[in-house]
């Protein structure tokens, strides 16, 4: 399985790059990356994509069930983790459909170019 923490950082970096180049604005657009056969990391809904943090990235399974943002997955006990309730992108069904139809696809980007 790929390094989940590194992939979260990369999702944030690519989202910021898309924002800086004017391909997404504000809370538009979304990105995801497959981390296993059954799990995907995706950008959260409702947050500016140019300024995301790795702990805001959402883990979701291929059935669309959110496994949460990453506070409790970083080695903290659930009671210690400050874990805001970030939600998966509203476009996650499109991402999951692509992953299910094409097992060779490892990442999806939905941008809003001018």
N, C-alpha and C positions, 0 to 999 in steps of 0.2 A: 504494500500500500504506500502511496506517495506520502511525503512529509506534510501532514495536514496544516501545521503552523506556517510552513513556508508557502503553501498554496493560498492561505488566507492573506498573507502579506502581498503575494503576487496579484491576487484579485483586487486588493486596494490600490496597488500601484497601477494596474491597467485601467481601473476605473478613473483614477486621477489623470492618467494620460489621455483617455478619451475626453474627459472634461476639459483639460487644458487645450486640446486641439479643436474644441467646439463641436465634438461629435455627440455629446450628451450635455444637457444643461439641467441645473438644479437637481431635482429628484428623478429625472427621466432616465431611461435605459436601465439595463441590468446585465449582470455577468454571472456565469456559473462554471464550475469545474467538477468533473467526476473524480471522486477519490477512491471509489471501489465499485464493484458491480452494482451495489445497492445504495450507495450514498453519494450525495452531491453537496458541495458548498455553494451558496449563492449570496449575492448582495441583498441587503435588506430593503424593504419597501419604505418609502417615505423619508429617506435620508439623502442628503446631497452626496452624489457619487464622487465628487472631487475631493472629499475630506473624510473618507471612511477609515475606520480603525479595524484591525484584525478581529478584535473581540465583538464586533458588530456583524460579522459574517455568520450566516445561518446555515445550520446543518439540516438536511432534509433527505428522506429516503425516496426511493423510486416510486412509491405509492402516493407521494405528496404529503406524508406525515412529517411535520417539523419535529426535529430532535432538539431544537433550541439554539440559542446563540451559545457562545463558547465559554462563558465564565466558569461554569462547573466542570468543563472538560479540560481546563488548564491545570488540573492537579489540586484544586481547592475542594474542600468538602462543600456540599450543596449549601449548608447553613452559612459558610464563610463567603461564598461567591457573591459579588455584586453582579447580578445578572439581569439587566433590563430585558424586557420582552420584545426583542427585535423579531419582526415577521419576515418571512420569505417574500421575495418580489411577487407582485401580483401576476407576473408573466411566467411563474415557475412551471405551470402546466405545459406551456410551449417548450420550455427547456427539457422537461422530462420526456415529452413526446419525441423530441429529437434524439435524446439519449437512448430511448427504448427502440426507436426505429433504426438507429445507426450505432451499434455497439463500438464502432471504431472512433466515434466522436468523443473527445475528451474535454472540450470546453465549448461554451456557447456565449456569444456576445450579441446583445440586442441594443443597437445604438439608434440615435435620432439625428442623423446628419442633416445639415441645412438643404 
